[in-house]
Amino acid sequence: MDGWVGERLAELEHDGLLDSTIIFFFSDHGVGLPRGKRNSYESGLRVPLLIRFPDGSRAGTTDDRLISFLDFAPTILSLTGLKIPDHLRGYPFLGPAKTDPPKYVFATQDRVDAFTDCVRSVCDGRYRYIRNLMPEKPHLAESAYRDRIPMMKDIHAMRPETATPAQWQMVSKTKPPEEFYDSQADPHNVTNVIAAPEHQERIKAMREAMDQWLRETGDLAEIRPESKLVREKLWPPNGEQPATAAPQATIKDGVLTIACATDGASIGWRKRGEESWRVYTQPVNVAGDQAYEAVAHRIGFKRSDVTPISPVK
């Protein structure tokens, strides 16, 4: 990994960009190991983040501000001086548009490959409140992808009577409706203190924050099973997958213009006979003696038919 980072830095230096580039280094939520990704504990949600400024400012310093991946897009826009659209939910943490840090960071856990679960969590930097909306599911679900790891056979063979107290999540057949952890005293989140009297005021506040966040985001966690969610929200009213509308294209005075009636669809175009599509973002100057074609696709919809575009006469 260190070698790979060095190669990227060398590329920027070779291209004359190192002194004008802000570098973000971060990971995703890890490989499919137990308690890695696919769970809402510190081990499944906390990731590294390093930022390098070209002038060396803030080098060697740390910041304990709460940051979510949702904050990356508005932060990049802030650093580059671009307007942050109102629909972005994140908090910019650098640049002119930097805001005060949020009090909480939220996370969701739903489909796990072919296994469906539903977990919501909120963290204030130290304490983590977890709401298990499908408590009938085990913590460690069987997953075809993860279960190819040889050690998973031994883990699945563990039994409650032989597991240690800290291994209870590995052998549980169900989950408690709520969990609460002090990640400072319990960094591995194995001691559920949801019933501890000294934490009840904080738990109440985090429950209320969770309820408010679910309302504000229009969370669909309560709609189950998935087939009901598909019928009512994804492809209403009968659960049939809609098709993306065929793009409408014109060529006038050597300029190709394409539109699609399906809101949110991406449009591709190419010369007829080419294998690869080019993403259409604005009118394109084209040759008058070539034939073109276009296609549109909105995620979740069927792809449109390919529309032929006649050459310019």
C-alpha angles and dihedrals in degrees: 000000000000089000092051092051089049090053092053091049090049090052091053091048092048090052093048093245104108094091093051102040130094108209124209116195117188142137135227120245095288139252125320097273120136109279090012116098117346094055136082100228127107090267091058100041111029113089135174122260126187124175125194122196117203093234092052093243116162090010112167094013129119133209125206094200116134109253131181129188085249086070095060098078097049090043093054090048090050093050092050094046095245125141115263111229115237093236094065109102099196128102117239108232099185137037133034094314094053112145134199111280118265119254092228141023119211132206137188133209120190131134114028104192103291092345119091121211133154122213132156125190140181128197133190094194096273109030124052125199116196127192116198106204092182102042090164088074122085123245092238107046122190110259123184091214097048095037090067087076105099095227091059090076089062093044093052088049092060116112130205092243092059100036122099119241090257091056096059094113090056094058103031117120092197137022130234112251090243137022131189128189138185099217092192095057093028108031094172093053097230101129109074107206097176090128097045109124094217092061101046097099092051092045090052091052092049092047089054092047089051092050091050093048092050090053095045094049095043090236112199097201094120094059106093148202102038091239088063090049091052093050097045104034114011102042108006140217103017105007096254114144110245123223125238112248116254111258120253112224135183135179117208127168090348094307121119115212122183132184135175126206092213108093112234096016122144116225127214129191137182144160110276108265096029118120100213129063125224119217112247114222104149141359112303131212108235138180115265096223098054131092117225139187137200138203134187133206133179115195109257092022129092113263116260125248115269111263116214115220115208118231118258113270 
